[in-house]
Amino acid sequence: MAASASKYARAFGQPPCKYGNACYQQSRSHWEAFDHPATHPRFQGLASMSSPADDGESRKRKEPPASEPDDAAPLAAAPSVEMAASAPVHQLPVPFTAPPSVPPAAAPATAMPSSLERSLRGVPVPDGWGVHGGSLLVWRHMSPVASPKVGAFDFDGCLARTPLGGNDPNAWSMQFTHVPAVLASLAASGHTLVIVTNESMDRFKKPEAIAAAIRKKCGRLEGFARAVGVPLLVLCASAKDDFRKPGAGCWDYVARHAYPDTPVDKAGSFFVGDAAGRLGDHGDGDREFARAVGIAFFDEKAFFLERHPAGA
């Protein structure tokens, strides 16, 4: 029996289906777990659809810890928001504007500079990615341009919900459904958007294990970037060195290598992350990273639920 047409609807905020317009799945669970292009044949003749409103925490479900914190322990309670000395509170200067629906193939990555290596510890990295300094994975999505104002974000547990175990590159979802709207508004206001994330890959010794870790992390970051549809510079620290937060190596890469001709305005820049030193947090690396760099810091709830709630 043919599947009911009512099950074929956009799954806004979910990772895009890798088959796009060619998807033949009829399972309701598949269509609820993956977003499909608005041009998919099954949508022909259906009424137009819009993204459901998000009330912040109403869709919150119990999740396992993010994949990033693999070696940290909970800390004592700490303030949810901490500002670097003399750094002003960040405000969005323009209203939220939802990003356009862009199929993955329509938003290619920017070609990597020739100075970047094409392998990590002897294992090739995906097309479009490069390696700086032997351990920092670098990817540019939709040609991000330099700006004095930098809006930087952690990934796991901040922009996206990700499971602790497994190597599925599609195992992620939006931390808050209005994350794309916030990032689109920041991009429209002239911010350079940067993702700074840790992923311990140096504990793996076999090439097969290293390759699986690369595919998982890069796949999730690519899926997120294509879902939000805004220019992004993505930096992933793969080893326990200065690139790994709270070390400031990623910030140095932005200032000295990615955009050396555009001085960063630290007073107009900020970092958002979930490792804020709160009771139950897996650490305080994100807060300490912002402190080391000298920019404003917000935890993910303070930024997305309090300062920039859905529909604001």
C-alpha positions as CSV (number, residue, x, y, z in Angstrom):
1,M,0.0,0.0,0.0
2,A,1.3,3.5,-0.8
3,A,2.4,5.6,2.1
4,S,0.2,8.4,3.2
5,A,1.2,11.8,1.8
6,S,0.8,13.4,5.3
7,K,4.1,11.8,6.4
8,Y,6.1,13.7,3.7
9,A,7.0,17.0,5.4
10,R,10.1,19.0,5.9
11,A,12.0,18.2,9.1
12,F,13.4,21.6,9.9
13,G,16.4,21.6,12.2
14,Q,17.3,18.0,11.4
15,P,20.4,16.9,9.4
16,P,19.7,16.8,5.6
17,C,19.1,13.4,4.0
18,K,22.2,12.4,2.0
19,Y,20.0,11.2,-0.9
20,G,18.3,14.6,-1.4
21,N,15.7,14.6,-4.2
22,A,16.5,11.0,-5.0
23,C,15.4,9.7,-1.6
24,Y,12.9,6.9,-2.0
25,Q,12.2,6.1,1.7
26,Q,8.6,5.8,2.8
27,S,9.2,5.3,6.6
28,R,7.7,8.1,8.7
29,S,10.6,7.8,11.1
30,H,13.1,8.5,8.3
31,W,11.2,11.7,7.2
32,E,11.0,12.9,10.8
33,A,14.8,12.3,11.4
34,F,16.1,13.9,8.2
35,D,15.3,17.1,6.3
36,H,14.6,16.9,2.6
37,P,14.9,19.6,-0.1
38,A,11.7,21.6,-0.8
39,T,12.0,20.4,-4.4
40,H,11.6,16.7,-3.5
41,P,9.1,15.0,-5.8
42,R,7.0,13.9,-2.8
43,F,6.3,17.5,-1.9
44,Q,4.6,18.2,-5.3
45,G,1.0,19.0,-4.7
46,L,1.3,19.3,-1.0
47,A,0.5,22.5,0.9
48,S,3.4,24.8,1.6
49,M,5.1,24.1,4.9
50,S,6.9,26.3,7.5
51,S,9.2,25.6,10.3
52,P,7.4,25.0,13.7
53,A,7.9,27.6,16.3
54,D,10.5,26.8,19.0
55,D,10.0,27.7,22.6
56,G,13.6,27.2,23.5
57,E,13.6,24.3,25.9
58,S,10.2,22.8,25.0
59,R,11.7,20.2,22.7
60,K,14.6,19.5,25.0
61,R,15.2,15.8,25.5
62,K,17.6,13.9,27.7
63,E,20.8,13.5,25.7
64,P,24.1,11.8,26.3
65,P,27.1,14.0,26.8
66,A,28.5,15.8,23.7
67,S,31.2,14.0,21.8
68,E,33.8,16.8,22.5
69,P,34.3,16.3,26.3
70,D,36.2,13.0,26.4
71,D,38.5,13.6,29.2
72,A,37.0,16.2,31.5
73,A,35.2,15.9,34.9
74,P,32.3,18.0,36.3
75,L,33.3,21.2,38.0
76,A,31.8,23.3,40.8
77,A,29.1,25.9,40.1
78,A,30.2,29.0,38.2
79,P,28.4,32.0,36.7
80,S,26.6,31.2,33.4
81,V,28.0,34.2,31.6
82,E,31.4,35.8,32.0
83,M,32.7,38.9,30.2
84,A,36.3,39.6,29.5
85,A,37.6,42.8,31.0
86,S,36.2,45.9,29.2
87,A,34.3,43.7,26.6
88,P,30.8,45.0,26.0
89,V,27.7,43.0,26.0
90,H,26.9,41.8,22.5
91,Q,23.5,42.7,20.9
92,L,22.2,41.6,17.5
93,P,21.8,44.8,15.5
94,V,19.2,43.4,13.1
95,P,16.1,41.2,13.4
96,F,16.4,37.5,12.9
97,T,16.2,36.4,9.3
98,A,15.7,32.7,8.5
99,P,18.4,31.4,6.1
100,P,17.2,30.2,2.7
101,S,16.6,26.5,2.1
102,V,19.7,25.4,0.3
103,P,20.2,21.8,-0.9
104,P,23.7,20.5,0.1
105,A,25.0,20.5,-3.4
106,A,24.2,24.2,-3.9
107,A,26.5,25.4,-1.1
108,P,30.0,24.0,-1.9
109,A,33.0,24.5,0.4
110,T,35.7,27.1,-0.5
111,A,38.9,25.7,-1.9
112,M,41.6,25.3,0.7
113,P,44.8,27.4,0.6
114,S,47.7,25.5,-0.9
115,S,49.7,25.9,2.3
116,L,47.4,23.5,4.2
117,E,48.3,19.8,4.3
118,R,45.9,17.2,2.8
119,S,46.3,14.5,5.4
120,L,46.2,14.1,9.2
121,R,48.9,11.7,10.6
122,G,49.1,10.1,7.2
123,V,45.3,9.7,6.7
124,P,43.8,11.7,3.9
125,V,41.2,14.3,5.0
126,P,37.9,14.8,3.1
127,D,37.7,17.0,0.0
128,G,37.8,20.7,0.9
129,W,39.4,20.2,4.3
130,G,43.0,20.9,5.1
131,V,45.4,20.5,8.1
132,H,47.4,23.3,9.7
133,G,50.3,22.7,12.1
134,G,50.0,18.9,11.9
135,S,46.8,18.7,13.9
136,L,44.3,21.5,13.2
137,L,41.5,20.6,10.7
138,V,40.4,23.6,8.7
139,W,37.3,24.0,6.4
140,R,35.7,27.0,4.8
141,H,32.0,26.9,3.9
142,M,30.4,29.3,1.4
143,S,33.5,31.6,1.2
144,P,33.5,33.3,4.6
145,V,34.9,36.9,4.4
146,A,37.1,38.7,6.9
147,S,35.5,41.1,9.4
148,P,36.9,42.8,12.5
149,K,33.9,41.3,14.4
150,V,34.2,37.6,15.1
151,G,31.3,35.5,16.4
152,A,32.8,32.2,17.5
153,F,31.0,29.1,18.7
154,D,31.7,25.7,20.1
155,F,30.0,22.8,18.2
156,D,29.0,19.8,20.4
157,G,26.5,20.8,23.0
158,C,26.3,24.4,21.8
159,L,25.3,24.6,18.2
160,A,24.4,20.9,17.9
161,R,23.4,17.9,19.9
162,T,25.7,14.9,19.3
163,P,26.0,11.5,20.9
164,L,29.1,10.4,22.8
165,G,29.5,7.1,21.1
166,G,29.5,5.8,17.6
167,N,31.0,7.1,14.3
168,D,27.8,8.1,12.4
169,P,28.5,11.4,10.6
170,N,24.8,12.1,10.4
171,A,24.2,11.7,14.2
172,W,23.5,15.3,15.1
173,S,20.6,17.7,15.4
174,M,20.2,21.4,16.2
175,Q,20.7,22.3,19.8
176,F,18.0,24.9,19.4
177,T,15.8,25.0,16.3
178,H,16.3,28.8,15.9
179,V,20.2,28.4,15.7
180,P,20.1,29.0,11.9
181,A,18.1,32.2,12.3
182,V,20.6,33.6,14.9
183,L,23.6,32.7,12.7
184,A,22.0,34.2,9.6
185,S,21.3,37.5,11.5
186,L,24.9,37.6,12.7
187,A,26.2,37.0,9.2
188,A,23.9,39.8,7.9
189,S,25.3,42.2,10.5
190,G,28.8,41.7,9.3
191,H,30.3,39.1,11.7
192,T,32.8,36.5,10.6
193,L,31.4,33.2,12.0
194,V,33.8,30.6,13.3
195,I,33.3,27.2,14.8
196,V,36.1,26.2,17.2
197,T,35.7,22.6,18.4
198,N,37.8,20.0,20.1
199,E,37.9,16.3,19.0
200,S,40.6,14.0,20.5
201,M,41.9,11.9,17.7
202,D,45.5,11.5,18.8
203,R,44.5,8.6,21.1
204,F,43.8,6.5,17.9
205,K,46.8,4.7,16.5
206,K,45.5,2.7,13.6
207,P,44.8,4.5,10.3
208,E,41.3,2.9,10.1
209,A,40.4,4.4,13.5
210,I,41.8,7.8,12.6
211,A,39.9,7.8,9.3
212,A,36.6,6.8,11.1
213,A,37.1,9.7,13.6
214,I,37.8,12.2,10.8
215,R,34.7,11.1,8.8
216,K,32.5,11.3,11.9
217,K,33.5,14.8,12.9
218,C,33.9,16.3,9.5
219,G,30.6,14.8,8.4
220,R,28.7,16.3,11.3
221,L,30.3,19.7,10.8
222,E,29.6,19.7,7.1
223,G,26.0,18.6,7.6
224,F,25.4,21.4,10.1
225,A,27.0,24.0,7.9
226,R,24.9,23.1,4.9
227,A,21.8,23.0,7.1
228,V,22.3,26.6,8.4
229,G,23.3,27.9,5.0
230,V,25.7,30.7,6.1
231,P,29.4,31.3,5.5
232,L,31.5,29.6,8.2
233,L,35.2,29.0,9.0
234,V,35.5,25.7,10.8
235,L,38.4,24.8,13.0
236,C,38.7,21.4,14.7
237,A,41.6,20.7,17.1
238,S,42.4,17.0,16.9
239,A,45.2,16.7,19.4
240,K,46.1,17.8,22.9
241,D,48.2,20.8,21.9
242,D,47.7,24.5,21.9
243,F,45.0,24.4,19.3
244,R,42.8,22.5,21.7
245,K,40.7,24.8,23.9
246,P,41.4,26.4,26.3
247,G,44.6,27.0,24.4
248,A,44.5,30.0,22.1
249,G,46.0,28.4,19.1
250,C,42.7,28.4,17.0
251,W,42.3,32.2,17.7
252,D,45.9,32.7,16.6
253,Y,45.1,30.8,13.3
254,V,42.2,33.1,12.7
255,A,44.2,36.3,13.3
256,R,47.6,35.3,11.7
257,H,46.7,32.9,8.9
258,A,43.0,32.9,8.0
259,Y,42.6,36.7,7.9
260,P,46.0,38.3,8.5
261,D,45.1,41.6,6.8
262,T,42.0,42.2,9.0
263,P,42.7,43.1,12.6
264,V,40.1,41.6,15.0
265,D,38.0,43.9,17.1
266,K,38.0,42.0,20.4
267,A,35.6,44.4,21.9
268,G,33.0,43.5,19.2
269,S,33.8,39.8,19.2
270,F,32.6,36.9,21.4
271,F,32.6,33.2,22.0
272,V,29.7,30.9,22.9
273,G,30.2,27.4,24.4
274,D,28.8,24.9,26.9
275,A,32.0,24.2,28.8
276,A,31.4,27.1,31.2
277,G,32.3,25.7,34.5
278,R,28.7,25.4,35.7
279,L,27.6,22.6,38.1
280,G,27.4,19.5,35.9
281,D,29.4,20.9,33.0
282,H,32.1,18.7,31.6
283,G,34.7,21.4,32.2
284,D,35.3,25.1,31.8
285,G,37.5,25.0,28.6
286,D,35.2,27.3,26.6
287,R,35.0,30.0,29.3
288,E,38.8,29.8,29.8
289,F,39.4,30.0,26.0
290,A,37.4,33.3,25.8
291,R,39.3,34.6,28.9
292,A,42.7,33.7,27.3
293,V,41.8,35.4,24.1
294,G,40.2,38.4,25.8
295,I,36.7,38.4,24.3
296,A,33.2,38.2,25.8
297,F,31.9,34.7,26.7
298,F,28.3,33.3,26.9
299,D,27.2,29.8,27.6
300,E,24.8,28.3,25.1
301,K,21.6,28.9,27.2
302,A,22.5,32.5,28.0
303,F,23.1,33.2,24.3
304,F,20.4,31.3,22.5
305,L,17.6,31.3,25.1
306,E,18.1,34.5,27.1
307,R,19.8,37.0,24.8
308,H,18.4,35.8,21.5
309,P,15.3,33.7,22.1
310,A,13.3,32.2,19.3
311,G,11.0,34.7,17.6
312,A,12.6,37.7,19.3
